[in-house]
Amino acid sequence: MRNSVRMAILIIIAAGCCAIYLFHDLNGSFDYALPRRATKVIAMVLTGLTIAYATVVFQTITHNRILTPSIMGLDSLYLLLQTVVIFFLGSDHLIVVNKQVNFMISVVAMIVFALLIYQLLFKKGGQSIYFLLLVGIIVGTFFSSISTFFQVLIDPNEFQIVQDRMFASFNNINGDLVWLAVVIVAVLMIYAWRFVKYLDVLSLGRETAINLGVPYDAIVKRMLVLVAVFISISTALVGPITFFGLIVANLSYQFFKTYKHSVLISGAVFMSVIALVGGQWIVERVFTFSTTLSVIINFIGGVYFIYLLLKERKAS
């Protein structure tokens, strides 16, 4: 089957999932239910788009298909921010109550952190991308340890609020945040899509890319910044989903079997939409909100991650 046909199948399935989620069992409540469902769908599409793009690009840069951008510690930083704010300021503070303020602070803090790390590591040049990953793992572990320390000391009632921020949720999406994120992501995607053609060459390795005339270091820095921004936006919008990018990126690799990143990224995006929208419909209609979509995704992703590790070990 040609990749164009496969892509068309994914588009039809994704559109079908969105239509079912929007119109199933409305019972005439179009004015009330439909706008709220549409906001959720837009948020899920936006989350799937940012995570899919960021993961495929990150794996291309690192030449490793079992890594995700969360290894840079952005998820841990988000949880630390939420924990520290609630611990010191209380759950009734403006930063906690006002979702727009919380969203902007979280996004700015995560982007500044990523830029600071990149600036320190690439300032003198010649630093390996693997050294960057090592620093990300160490910093992420440090943030997680501090978060756990404050969570032990925090008031039990306020810890419940912190706990809600630890898992991604699409149940209480703020419409204003969604439209703000849509504008930001749309502008960034227009800029980011210009560099997709370079990713096909970057996947061949640093030396080959440089020999073919690609400004490797400059492109990698820009791509890492875009990855950090996209992950920051998705995390601040719905919360952390650790293994989701790993799943959809590797499924896209296996489904399309091509080196063209325009196809791989697009496929991963539509798979993300199918997984998020279809999965949320199952959570609401089958499990009746007894669990959250992020828990299911992290469970499946953890199992899939172990499978990939065993597969890589057997191949080597």
Stockholm file with secondary structure:
# STOCKHOLM 1.0

chainA/1-316         MRNSVRMAILIIIAAGCCAIYLFHDLNGSFDYALPRRATKVIAMVLTGLTIAYATVVFQTITHNRILTPSIMGLDSLYLLLQTVVIFFLGSDHLIVVNKQVNFMISVVAMIVFALLIYQLLFKKGGQSIYFLLLVGIIVGTFFSSISTFFQVLIDPNEFQIVQDRMFASFNNINGDLVWLAVVIVAVLMIYAWRFVKYLDVLSLGRETAINLGVPYDAIVKRMLVLVAVFISISTALVGPITFFGLIVANLSYQFFKTYKHSVLISGAVFMSVIALVGGQWIVERVFTFSTTLSVIINFIGGVYFIYLLLKERKAS
#=GR chainA/1-316 SS CCHHHHHHHHHHHHHHHHHHHHHTTCTTCHHHHHHHHHHHHHHHHHHHHHHHHHHHHHHHHHTCTTCCGGGGSHHHHHHHHHHHHHHHHCTTSHHHHCHHHHHHHHHHHHHHHHHHHHHHHHSSSCCCHHHHHHHHHHHHHHHHHHHHHHHHHSCHHHHHHHHHHTSCCCTTCCHHHHHHHHHHHHHHHHHHGGGHHHHHHHTTCHHHHHHTTCCHHHHHHHHHHHHHHHHHHHHHHHCCCTTHHHHHHHHHHHHHCCSCHHHHHHHHHHHHHHHHHHHHHHHHHTSTTSSCHHHHHHHHHHHHHHHHHHHHHHHC
#=GC SS_cons         CCHHHHHHHHHHHHHHHHHHHHHTTCTTCHHHHHHHHHHHHHHHHHHHHHHHHHHHHHHHHHTCTTCCGGGGSHHHHHHHHHHHHHHHHCTTSHHHHCHHHHHHHHHHHHHHHHHHHHHHHHSSSCCCHHHHHHHHHHHHHHHHHHHHHHHHHSCHHHHHHHHHHTSCCCTTCCHHHHHHHHHHHHHHHHHHGGGHHHHHHHTTCHHHHHHTTCCHHHHHHHHHHHHHHHHHHHHHHHCCCTTHHHHHHHHHHHHHCCSCHHHHHHHHHHHHHHHHHHHHHHHHHTSTTSSCHHHHHHHHHHHHHHHHHHHHHHHC
//
